[in-house]
């Protein structure tokens, strides 16, 4: 179990580094408290040499690797529940770090791609909120201009007020989902670190 301690230390150091604690206000497409890290590094999570393209020739073994990696990449599957499958794979292959590394590489590829799509979605979401906020400001400014006239167009004001109320409701409702959206990339990072730790334990055992 000598290799577990360095990885555990890496977890303690890297999760805060990746997730961060301060929003980057220079990036209007990133509304999250967590620092934006667009891509992850497999090498920071897995301590053994691994070439994701170096798959074994045996089709049955390749299928085993793909199936275990797919299981680990399913967020609905608790890692504690997946641990027996990792142990069984490791026992069948003598804790081979190359094979376990290929499992991790496949899981890393699936989860990091999912994380990238989510970060892109957060950016689109933020731009949409910015546009809606600007629209709300423009509506208020138009209402002020109309009301400043000697003979205000009250029908137009009523229409603008109705639109303003609706836009503000939409804006507020969307804001409530930001916390969940922002937490998702961090949760995926932590799952990848957890997968790496379980697979490394299988190498050491």
Secondary structure as GFF3:
##gff-version 3
##sequence-region A 1 205
A	DSSP	alpha_helix	2	19	.	.	.	ID=ss1
A	DSSP	alpha_helix	42	45	.	.	.	ID=ss2
A	DSSP	alpha_helix	59	73	.	.	.	ID=ss3
A	DSSP	alpha_helix	79	92	.	.	.	ID=ss4
A	DSSP	alpha_helix	97	147	.	.	.	ID=ss5
A	DSSP	alpha_helix	154	175	.	.	.	ID=ss6
A	DSSP	alpha_helix	178	204	.	.	.	ID=ss7
###
